[in-house]
Amino acid sequence: MLAIACRCAARWVWVESAGQPNAAGMSAVGGSYAAQRAANWPYAARMSRTQRLIVVLVLNLGLVAGLVVVGVTAHSIAVLAEGGDYLLDAAGIGVALAAIWLAGRPATRTRPGGYPNATSVAALINAGWLLILEVLVAAVALNRLLTHRVPVDGLPVLVMSGVAAVAMLGAALILRADEDDEEDGELDLSVAAVLLDTIADAATAAAVAVVGAIILATGGWYWLDPAVALAISVVVAYHAIALIRKVLARLRPARSR
């Protein structure tokens, strides 16, 4: 339940802060808030979109190795699920970077309109990969819950997940500065998909850290590890489907033109 609450809260924060208002509808309050956020994070505000994504990509790849090692040595399916999620996020960031490059290419004779849907397609691919991964994690977690009980070492789970939560929170703050670059008030969907994943990753890592602390304190309750992994995978899969539907709805008008 803790993991579900963290995931849902992360999605609510993203929907509230990363919506897609038009430029005419933006209020003076929203503008002053964006200016205040840029003042609080001056380095992120001066970074380009590509630089922000590269920073988050490096953070993800750095965390993957640590999470996989801790997941294997501590016998934690929840930490391994974190590692797989971060690796998938890294792939999604790579797709987003490629989409930004394609969207910035000039029009050609064969493509007079350029690549206007490149970032939307990147978001669709990212969400699709995420959905597949979460189905696999749910299957493994359910199998462990039903078939056998595996002891989990709580201390490395607590430490590694705590570090991951802090790192992903910093990455989310860097990505949120991207909103200030939007002149038309429309958030880039490929960056929005990465931001959604990053916020959810921070919340999930915090929940897994709490599970590690409980296992460490009680010397048992090992069932919490696959239970949390299962809960995380179900909630993430639900929101991945929602993102896929959102992107498809945007692509349909583009195809009709």
Backbone bond lengths (Angstrom), bond angles and torsions (degrees), N, CA, C in turn:
res aa  C-N    CA-C-N  psi(-1)  N-CA   C-N-CA  omega(-1)  CA-C   N-CA-C  phi
1 M - - - 1.454 - - 1.524 111.51 -
2 L 1.336 116.29 -36.75 1.463 119.71 178.28 1.518 111.06 -62.20
3 A 1.322 116.49 -43.11 1.468 119.57 179.69 1.523 110.82 -64.63
4 I 1.348 117.01 -40.77 1.458 120.50 179.40 1.517 110.11 -62.58
5 A 1.336 117.15 -43.09 1.463 120.45 179.59 1.516 111.31 -62.72
6 C 1.324 117.36 -41.90 1.469 120.95 179.45 1.513 110.93 -65.13
7 R 1.328 117.47 -43.41 1.457 120.72 -179.77 1.525 111.16 -64.76
8 C 1.328 117.03 -45.92 1.465 120.11 -179.44 1.523 110.98 -64.45
9 A 1.341 117.25 -39.19 1.458 120.20 177.34 1.516 110.99 -63.35
10 A 1.317 116.70 -40.10 1.462 120.01 178.58 1.512 111.01 -63.40
11 R 1.340 117.36 -42.61 1.457 120.29 179.86 1.534 110.40 -65.80
12 W 1.354 117.11 -38.18 1.452 120.21 179.82 1.515 110.93 -65.40
13 V 1.332 116.78 -42.24 1.460 120.24 177.52 1.513 110.46 -60.69
14 W 1.346 117.10 -42.44 1.462 119.64 -178.51 1.517 111.35 -66.26
15 V 1.330 117.62 -42.33 1.454 120.98 -179.09 1.526 110.35 -63.92
16 E 1.348 116.54 -40.56 1.456 120.21 -179.02 1.520 112.15 -69.68
17 S 1.332 117.55 -38.43 1.460 120.70 -172.84 1.510 113.56 -95.54
18 A 1.340 117.32 -21.38 1.465 120.71 -175.89 1.510 111.86 -118.69
19 G 1.328 116.63 34.98 1.448 120.71 174.97 1.510 109.93 -69.97
20 Q 1.333 116.30 -176.76 1.451 119.92 -173.05 1.527 111.03 -126.22
21 P 1.344 119.53 66.33 1.444 120.77 177.03 1.514 110.39 -74.35
22 N 1.352 117.22 158.00 1.454 118.10 174.74 1.509 109.96 -84.28
23 A 1.312 116.51 168.82 1.449 120.36 -173.23 1.515 111.45 -65.81
24 A 1.346 117.94 -36.14 1.453 120.16 -178.28 1.510 111.95 -68.82
25 G 1.317 117.54 -24.44 1.447 120.31 -176.33 1.502 114.72 -91.71
26 M 1.302 119.35 0.79 1.452 121.27 -178.98 1.512 109.14 -76.12
27 S 1.331 116.21 134.44 1.456 120.76 -176.62 1.510 111.43 -91.20
28 A 1.344 115.13 165.74 1.460 120.19 177.76 1.518 110.46 -66.92
29 V 1.344 116.04 -31.90 1.461 119.33 178.38 1.514 110.43 -63.82
30 G 1.353 116.62 -45.12 1.457 120.47 178.60 1.511 111.65 -61.93
31 G 1.335 116.93 -39.38 1.450 119.53 179.24 1.507 112.49 -65.07
32 S 1.355 116.17 -41.35 1.466 118.52 179.70 1.519 110.77 -68.44
33 Y 1.344 116.90 -33.16 1.463 119.23 177.47 1.518 111.03 -65.43
34 A 1.356 116.05 -42.68 1.461 119.68 178.21 1.518 110.87 -61.86
35 A 1.349 116.35 -40.64 1.460 119.49 178.84 1.522 111.20 -64.78
36 Q 1.350 116.17 -39.83 1.460 119.74 178.58 1.521 110.94 -65.27
37 R 1.358 117.53 -39.59 1.455 120.57 178.83 1.528 110.63 -65.30
38 A 1.342 116.85 -39.07 1.457 120.03 178.33 1.514 111.15 -64.90
39 A 1.353 116.33 -35.31 1.464 119.48 178.15 1.516 111.44 -69.00
40 N 1.346 116.24 -34.81 1.459 119.81 -179.80 1.524 111.72 -73.79
41 W 1.343 117.40 -26.87 1.464 121.66 -179.75 1.526 109.08 -125.54
42 P 1.345 117.46 68.59 1.465 120.24 -173.69 1.516 113.45 -62.87
43 Y 1.338 117.91 -35.79 1.461 120.03 -178.06 1.526 110.56 -68.20
44 A 1.339 116.81 -43.41 1.466 119.90 177.98 1.516 111.15 -63.84
45 A 1.355 117.11 -36.23 1.457 120.76 -178.99 1.523 111.57 -66.27
46 R 1.331 117.23 -30.17 1.465 120.57 -178.71 1.522 112.41 -85.69
47 M 1.326 117.93 -10.16 1.459 121.15 -179.56 1.523 110.45 -80.89
48 S 1.315 115.75 147.49 1.457 119.73 174.19 1.527 109.35 -78.57
49 R 1.334 115.65 167.74 1.464 120.13 178.75 1.527 110.67 -59.47
50 T 1.323 116.76 -42.95 1.458 120.52 -179.94 1.521 111.18 -63.35
51 Q 1.326 117.93 -41.73 1.460 121.02 179.30 1.525 111.34 -64.37
52 R 1.322 117.40 -39.40 1.469 120.28 178.07 1.517 110.73 -62.49
53 L 1.327 116.33 -44.76 1.460 119.61 -179.92 1.528 111.55 -64.50
54 I 1.326 117.40 -37.28 1.464 120.49 179.02 1.520 110.73 -65.40
55 V 1.336 117.51 -41.13 1.460 120.99 178.01 1.525 110.47 -60.13
56 V 1.329 116.51 -45.96 1.470 120.73 -179.95 1.526 110.47 -67.12
57 L 1.321 117.57 -35.16 1.466 121.18 176.79 1.522 110.97 -61.71
58 V 1.336 117.37 -44.55 1.468 121.23 178.86 1.529 110.53 -63.35
59 L 1.341 117.26 -41.62 1.465 120.65 177.92 1.528 110.79 -60.93
60 N 1.329 116.54 -44.63 1.464 120.32 -179.78 1.517 111.88 -61.55
61 L 1.327 116.73 -47.09 1.461 120.11 -178.06 1.527 111.00 -66.02
62 G 1.343 117.02 -35.85 1.453 119.42 177.75 1.516 112.79 -65.50
63 L 1.341 115.80 -35.82 1.464 120.02 -178.99 1.525 112.51 -77.39
64 V 1.329 117.15 -29.64 1.469 119.96 -176.99 1.522 111.01 -57.49
65 A 1.335 116.82 -47.54 1.468 120.26 -177.43 1.524 110.75 -60.21
66 G 1.338 117.01 -46.76 1.460 120.20 -179.64 1.517 112.65 -63.84
67 L 1.343 117.02 -41.51 1.457 120.46 -179.06 1.525 112.24 -66.85
68 V 1.320 117.29 -39.43 1.460 120.09 179.47 1.528 110.61 -66.13
69 V 1.340 116.13 -43.97 1.469 119.57 179.60 1.523 110.54 -62.01
70 V 1.330 117.17 -46.76 1.471 120.87 -179.66 1.522 110.61 -66.51
71 G 1.326 117.56 -40.27 1.459 119.95 179.94 1.517 112.56 -60.98
72 V 1.341 116.17 -41.70 1.467 120.29 -179.76 1.522 111.07 -70.55
73 T 1.335 117.15 -47.66 1.469 120.25 -176.26 1.526 112.68 -70.88
74 A 1.341 116.73 -32.30 1.470 120.30 -179.34 1.521 112.46 -92.33
75 H 1.344 118.18 -1.74 1.467 123.92 -179.05 1.531 111.17 58.46
76 S 1.340 116.08 40.86 1.461 120.86 -176.42 1.516 110.32 -107.69
77 I 1.332 116.71 113.51 1.458 120.93 176.53 1.516 110.46 -71.70
78 A 1.340 118.03 -29.36 1.461 121.17 178.81 1.526 110.90 -66.05
79 V 1.341 117.46 -42.31 1.467 120.69 178.90 1.522 110.34 -69.16
80 L 1.335 117.49 -38.83 1.458 119.93 175.66 1.531 111.02 -62.96
81 A 1.331 115.65 -36.34 1.465 119.03 176.29 1.522 110.29 -63.96
82 E 1.325 117.08 -39.37 1.466 120.73 174.39 1.525 110.93 -58.44
83 G 1.340 116.06 -47.37 1.456 119.90 -178.84 1.515 112.46 -61.31
84 G 1.324 116.48 -43.49 1.457 119.96 177.31 1.516 111.96 -64.16
85 D 1.323 116.40 -38.99 1.461 121.12 178.44 1.526 110.53 -63.37
86 Y 1.328 116.72 -42.61 1.468 120.58 -179.63 1.525 111.08 -67.75
87 L 1.329 116.41 -37.59 1.461 119.23 177.31 1.524 110.64 -64.60
88 L 1.316 116.01 -40.40 1.458 120.69 176.66 1.520 110.82 -64.06
89 D 1.328 116.44 -41.11 1.460 120.12 177.07 1.517 111.11 -60.28
90 A 1.332 116.49 -40.07 1.466 120.16 178.19 1.528 110.37 -61.31
91 A 1.329 116.44 -41.76 1.462 119.63 176.65 1.526 110.80 -64.10
92 G 1.322 116.57 -39.94 1.457 120.52 178.09 1.521 112.20 -63.59
93 I 1.334 116.55 -38.00 1.464 120.19 177.74 1.525 109.78 -65.71
94 G 1.332 116.24 -39.72 1.460 119.28 176.39 1.514 111.68 -60.26
95 V 1.345 116.43 -41.41 1.465 120.46 177.26 1.522 110.40 -64.38
96 A 1.339 116.44 -41.18 1.464 120.34 179.32 1.521 111.38 -63.30
97 L 1.329 117.36 -41.08 1.470 120.77 177.78 1.528 110.56 -63.20
98 A 1.326 116.49 -41.64 1.463 119.76 177.70 1.517 111.16 -64.33
99 A 1.340 116.42 -38.55 1.459 120.25 -179.98 1.530 111.36 -66.68
100 I 1.335 116.80 -39.58 1.465 120.24 177.71 1.531 110.45 -62.65
101 W 1.330 115.96 -40.01 1.465 120.07 178.05 1.528 110.85 -63.81
102 L 1.339 116.19 -43.30 1.457 119.60 179.61 1.525 111.70 -66.37
103 A 1.349 116.11 -40.71 1.460 119.68 -178.85 1.525 111.76 -65.35
104 G 1.328 116.62 -26.97 1.459 120.35 -179.14 1.510 114.42 -86.90
105 R 1.329 117.78 -4.73 1.457 120.65 -179.67 1.527 110.42 -73.22
106 P 1.327 117.68 144.45 1.471 120.11 -179.83 1.521 111.22 -69.69
107 A 1.312 114.62 158.83 1.460 120.26 178.17 1.530 110.05 -66.89
108 T 1.331 115.64 148.60 1.465 121.70 178.46 1.527 109.11 -123.24
109 R 1.315 115.51 177.30 1.464 119.11 -179.48 1.526 110.48 -65.25
110 T 1.327 116.62 -38.82 1.469 119.73 179.47 1.512 112.21 -77.56
111 R 1.328 117.43 -26.13 1.466 121.94 178.39 1.520 108.73 -129.36
112 P 1.330 117.71 78.99 1.469 119.88 -176.96 1.525 113.08 -65.23
113 G 1.307 117.06 -24.88 1.465 119.67 179.58 1.510 113.61 -92.23
114 G 1.330 117.79 4.29 1.457 120.57 -178.33 1.524 111.49 72.75
115 Y 1.329 116.19 -142.36 1.470 122.19 -179.09 1.529 109.26 -126.96
116 P 1.334 118.36 66.07 1.471 120.34 -173.89 1.527 114.10 -68.15
117 N 1.346 117.52 -22.75 1.461 120.39 -176.39 1.522 113.10 -101.25
118 A 1.330 116.87 11.04 1.461 119.69 -174.53 1.521 111.75 -61.73
119 T 1.333 117.60 -44.28 1.465 119.41 -177.04 1.524 111.34 -70.44
120 S 1.327 117.60 -32.76 1.466 119.98 177.11 1.524 110.97 -66.47
121 V 1.321 116.45 -40.66 1.464 120.47 177.03 1.525 110.45 -63.95
122 A 1.348 116.78 -38.33 1.462 120.31 177.52 1.523 111.16 -61.18
123 A 1.332 116.80 -41.97 1.463 120.44 177.76 1.525 110.82 -63.60
124 L 1.330 117.04 -38.00 1.463 121.24 179.53 1.525 111.33 -65.15
125 I 1.334 116.83 -43.17 1.461 121.02 178.60 1.528 110.64 -64.48
126 N 1.325 116.14 -43.96 1.465 120.97 -179.69 1.531 110.84 -59.73
127 A 1.330 116.46 -47.63 1.466 120.49 -179.03 1.523 111.13 -66.13
128 G 1.331 117.49 -36.30 1.461 120.21 179.24 1.515 112.54 -65.87
129 W 1.331 116.46 -43.22 1.466 120.27 176.51 1.528 110.60 -61.77
130 L 1.327 115.35 -42.35 1.461 119.75 -179.49 1.524 110.91 -61.18
131 L 1.324 117.31 -40.73 1.461 121.57 179.91 1.525 111.05 -62.89
132 I 1.334 117.31 -44.65 1.458 121.09 179.55 1.527 111.34 -62.06
133 L 1.343 116.21 -44.34 1.463 120.06 -179.57 1.516 111.33 -61.81
134 E 1.323 117.48 -43.79 1.457 120.48 -176.89 1.523 111.73 -66.91
135 V 1.322 118.15 -31.90 1.471 120.79 175.26 1.524 109.94 -64.19
136 L 1.331 116.94 -41.49 1.465 120.67 178.46 1.527 111.24 -65.64
137 V 1.343 117.03 -43.05 1.466 120.56 178.83 1.522 110.67 -62.07
138 A 1.321 116.93 -42.10 1.464 120.77 179.39 1.525 111.08 -61.27
139 A 1.320 116.65 -39.63 1.467 120.25 -179.73 1.531 111.00 -65.18
140 V 1.333 117.21 -44.51 1.463 120.72 179.76 1.525 110.83 -65.46
141 A 1.332 116.89 -44.61 1.461 120.51 -179.60 1.525 111.08 -63.36
142 L 1.316 117.08 -42.26 1.463 120.51 179.27 1.525 111.13 -64.57
143 N 1.308 116.43 -39.14 1.465 120.21 177.82 1.526 111.41 -61.97
144 R 1.334 116.68 -42.15 1.467 119.64 179.29 1.522 111.28 -67.46
145 L 1.321 117.13 -37.83 1.463 119.92 179.25 1.521 111.90 -64.97
146 L 1.319 116.65 -36.87 1.463 120.31 -173.37 1.519 113.98 -89.87
147 T 1.325 117.80 -27.55 1.460 119.17 -170.83 1.519 114.74 -103.57
148 H 1.336 119.09 -43.69 1.458 119.16 -176.22 1.525 111.56 -154.54
149 R 1.332 114.13 160.09 1.462 121.69 -178.71 1.522 108.10 -108.39
150 V 1.345 116.10 121.44 1.458 122.04 -178.08 1.529 108.86 -111.12
151 P 1.350 118.81 125.52 1.465 120.46 176.95 1.521 111.35 -62.65
152 V 1.331 116.44 138.86 1.458 123.19 -178.78 1.527 108.80 -120.13
153 D 1.335 116.48 134.00 1.466 121.72 176.95 1.525 108.85 -83.17
154 G 1.332 116.91 111.41 1.459 120.68 -172.13 1.514 115.63 -72.89
155 L 1.351 118.56 -31.92 1.463 120.56 -174.20 1.528 112.98 -63.81
156 P 1.343 120.17 -52.91 1.467 118.36 177.87 1.518 113.22 -63.31
157 V 1.328 117.43 -31.34 1.463 120.45 175.99 1.523 109.79 -62.73
158 L 1.330 116.84 -44.88 1.457 121.88 179.75 1.526 111.36 -62.78
159 V 1.322 117.50 -48.43 1.470 121.33 -175.31 1.529 111.45 -67.51
160 M 1.333 116.47 -50.57 1.467 119.78 -175.89 1.515 111.28 -66.07
161 S 1.310 117.64 -41.50 1.468 119.88 179.87 1.524 111.27 -68.89
162 G 1.327 117.16 -34.05 1.462 119.59 175.49 1.515 112.03 -63.62
163 V 1.322 116.67 -43.51 1.469 120.98 177.00 1.530 110.16 -62.29
164 A 1.324 116.89 -42.65 1.464 120.76 -179.76 1.526 111.12 -63.77
165 A 1.319 117.48 -39.21 1.465 120.75 179.62 1.523 111.18 -62.28
166 V 1.325 116.74 -45.11 1.468 120.67 179.85 1.529 110.68 -65.03
167 A 1.327 116.69 -43.06 1.468 120.45 -179.25 1.525 111.23 -63.92
168 M 1.325 118.08 -42.95 1.449 120.36 -179.13 1.526 112.27 -71.80
169 L 1.327 117.31 -30.01 1.463 119.62 174.86 1.524 110.31 -64.10
170 G 1.337 116.29 -42.56 1.457 120.06 176.25 1.517 111.77 -63.44
171 A 1.336 116.94 -40.50 1.458 120.90 178.90 1.528 111.07 -63.76
172 A 1.345 117.07 -39.54 1.461 120.11 178.95 1.524 111.40 -64.36
173 L 1.320 117.49 -39.41 1.462 120.56 178.01 1.524 111.08 -64.42
174 I 1.324 116.39 -36.43 1.471 119.73 177.20 1.528 110.36 -65.66
175 L 1.329 116.97 -43.93 1.459 120.49 -178.13 1.519 112.14 -69.07
176 R 1.313 118.51 -32.08 1.461 120.64 -179.66 1.521 111.95 -64.92
177 A 1.318 117.71 -24.88 1.460 120.53 176.56 1.519 111.51 -63.50
178 D 1.331 117.24 -17.13 1.461 121.02 179.12 1.517 111.51 -63.81
179 E 1.340 117.68 -26.61 1.454 120.88 179.76 1.522 111.40 -61.40
180 D 1.321 117.32 -32.16 1.458 121.00 -177.84 1.520 112.32 -70.16
181 D 1.343 117.64 -16.62 1.462 121.23 -178.97 1.520 112.60 -85.70
182 E 1.341 116.83 -11.34 1.455 119.78 -174.02 1.521 110.57 -78.58
183 E 1.331 116.81 116.56 1.456 120.79 -179.46 1.521 111.89 -83.00
184 D 1.328 117.93 -29.62 1.462 120.42 -177.88 1.513 112.47 -97.30
185 G 1.329 117.83 5.22 1.451 121.23 177.23 1.512 114.46 75.23
186 E 1.323 118.79 8.07 1.473 122.21 -177.51 1.516 109.37 -108.17
187 L 1.311 116.08 115.09 1.460 121.11 -176.56 1.522 110.81 -69.88
188 D 1.325 116.80 131.29 1.461 122.14 177.63 1.526 109.15 -61.71
189 L 1.340 116.65 126.08 1.461 119.81 -172.51 1.517 113.14 -70.63
190 S 1.333 118.28 -31.84 1.461 118.91 178.85 1.522 110.51 -66.99
191 V 1.337 117.20 -40.97 1.467 120.90 176.60 1.524 109.88 -69.35
192 A 1.337 116.71 -37.67 1.464 120.13 178.41 1.525 111.21 -61.55
193 A 1.343 116.97 -38.66 1.461 120.13 178.65 1.530 110.75 -64.71
194 V 1.340 116.65 -41.86 1.466 120.36 178.26 1.525 110.19 -65.83
195 L 1.341 117.13 -40.78 1.463 120.86 178.62 1.520 111.23 -62.46
196 L 1.331 116.23 -43.37 1.466 120.30 177.83 1.523 110.63 -58.80
197 D 1.328 116.71 -47.54 1.460 120.67 179.56 1.521 111.51 -60.91
198 T 1.335 116.73 -39.74 1.459 120.98 -175.53 1.521 111.44 -69.21
199 I 1.327 117.06 -43.79 1.466 120.42 177.40 1.527 110.57 -62.71
200 A 1.328 115.63 -44.73 1.462 119.34 179.20 1.524 111.16 -64.79
201 D 1.334 117.31 -35.90 1.464 120.53 178.15 1.530 110.96 -63.12
202 A 1.338 116.85 -41.35 1.460 120.15 178.84 1.526 110.94 -62.76
203 A 1.343 116.31 -44.36 1.465 120.23 179.51 1.524 111.46 -65.77
204 T 1.318 116.42 -41.24 1.457 120.71 -179.92 1.523 111.55 -65.61
205 A 1.338 116.77 -43.48 1.463 120.25 179.01 1.521 110.77 -61.25
206 A 1.340 116.80 -39.02 1.466 120.12 177.54 1.525 110.74 -63.31
207 A 1.341 117.08 -41.30 1.464 120.67 179.06 1.525 111.06 -65.07
208 V 1.336 117.13 -41.96 1.461 120.44 179.37 1.534 110.29 -66.48
209 A 1.345 116.81 -35.58 1.463 119.78 176.45 1.527 110.90 -61.90
210 V 1.319 117.15 -39.96 1.465 121.19 177.14 1.529 110.24 -63.71
211 V 1.326 116.66 -41.50 1.467 120.19 177.33 1.523 110.17 -60.93
212 G 1.335 116.18 -43.35 1.465 119.30 177.05 1.509 112.14 -59.78
213 A 1.328 116.68 -39.79 1.466 120.54 178.62 1.528 110.97 -65.11
214 I 1.337 117.24 -39.99 1.472 120.69 178.83 1.528 110.90 -65.08
215 I 1.333 116.64 -44.87 1.465 120.27 178.95 1.524 110.51 -62.71
216 L 1.340 116.52 -40.12 1.469 120.85 179.05 1.518 110.80 -64.76
217 A 1.328 117.07 -42.03 1.466 120.91 -176.44 1.520 112.33 -72.62
218 T 1.324 116.94 -36.46 1.468 119.89 -175.47 1.519 113.00 -91.97
219 G 1.326 117.57 -20.73 1.452 120.09 -175.17 1.511 112.75 70.14
220 G 1.322 116.28 19.16 1.466 121.37 -179.10 1.515 109.67 -163.64
221 W 1.332 115.26 -141.06 1.467 121.38 -178.95 1.531 110.50 55.54
222 Y 1.338 116.13 39.10 1.461 119.84 -177.11 1.528 112.65 -65.99
223 W 1.314 116.95 -22.45 1.448 120.77 -179.89 1.531 111.68 -63.59
224 L 1.345 117.29 -19.92 1.456 120.08 179.40 1.526 111.97 -61.76
225 D 1.327 116.47 -33.85 1.462 119.67 -175.94 1.529 111.73 -63.00
226 P 1.345 120.10 -56.87 1.468 118.08 177.02 1.518 113.03 -67.51
227 A 1.331 117.77 -28.51 1.465 119.88 178.61 1.522 110.81 -64.46
228 V 1.331 116.37 -43.97 1.461 120.27 178.01 1.519 110.58 -66.34
229 A 1.335 117.00 -41.62 1.456 119.97 177.77 1.533 110.87 -59.25
230 L 1.334 116.92 -40.69 1.463 121.06 179.02 1.527 111.04 -65.87
231 A 1.346 116.29 -45.06 1.464 120.07 179.80 1.526 111.26 -62.07
232 I 1.326 116.48 -42.58 1.468 120.82 179.28 1.525 110.22 -60.88
233 S 1.321 116.43 -46.32 1.464 119.87 -176.05 1.524 111.43 -64.46
234 V 1.333 117.78 -37.48 1.468 120.70 -179.32 1.526 110.42 -66.64
235 V 1.331 116.89 -46.45 1.469 120.27 -177.89 1.521 111.04 -67.08
236 V 1.329 116.90 -42.49 1.470 119.79 -179.79 1.524 110.27 -64.95
237 A 1.335 117.00 -40.97 1.463 119.94 179.14 1.523 111.09 -62.05
238 Y 1.323 116.75 -39.73 1.475 120.88 178.28 1.528 111.09 -59.68
239 H 1.332 116.00 -46.87 1.462 119.50 -177.71 1.525 111.94 -75.53
240 A 1.326 117.68 -25.97 1.467 119.89 173.41 1.524 110.03 -65.05
241 I 1.335 116.38 -40.65 1.467 120.34 177.12 1.530 110.38 -63.41
242 A 1.343 116.42 -40.54 1.464 120.25 178.50 1.525 111.30 -62.51
243 L 1.327 116.97 -40.18 1.457 120.88 178.81 1.530 110.85 -66.91
244 I 1.345 117.05 -40.52 1.462 120.64 178.38 1.530 110.34 -60.58
245 R 1.320 116.96 -43.64 1.462 120.58 178.87 1.523 111.07 -63.60
246 K 1.321 116.70 -38.07 1.462 121.04 -179.94 1.525 111.02 -65.16
247 V 1.327 116.19 -43.89 1.467 120.10 -179.85 1.526 110.41 -67.10
248 L 1.330 117.68 -42.61 1.463 120.61 179.60 1.531 111.07 -62.00
249 A 1.335 116.37 -36.87 1.458 119.79 177.44 1.521 111.41 -64.26
250 R 1.309 117.19 -33.97 1.466 120.50 178.07 1.526 111.42 -74.74
251 L 1.327 116.97 -34.71 1.464 119.62 -177.74 1.523 112.54 -74.52
252 R 1.330 118.14 -27.27 1.464 120.07 -178.11 1.531 112.94 -61.17
253 P 1.359 119.16 -47.62 1.480 118.07 177.56 1.513 112.51 -62.06
254 A 1.364 116.57 -33.85 1.457 120.05 -179.83 1.525 110.91 -65.20
255 R 1.340 117.11 -36.03 1.467 120.30 -179.35 1.533 111.44 -72.53
256 S 1.332 116.00 -29.87 1.456 119.39 -177.05 1.517 113.12 -77.00
257 R 1.346 115.94 -16.69 1.467 118.72 -178.75 1.529 110.65 -79.45
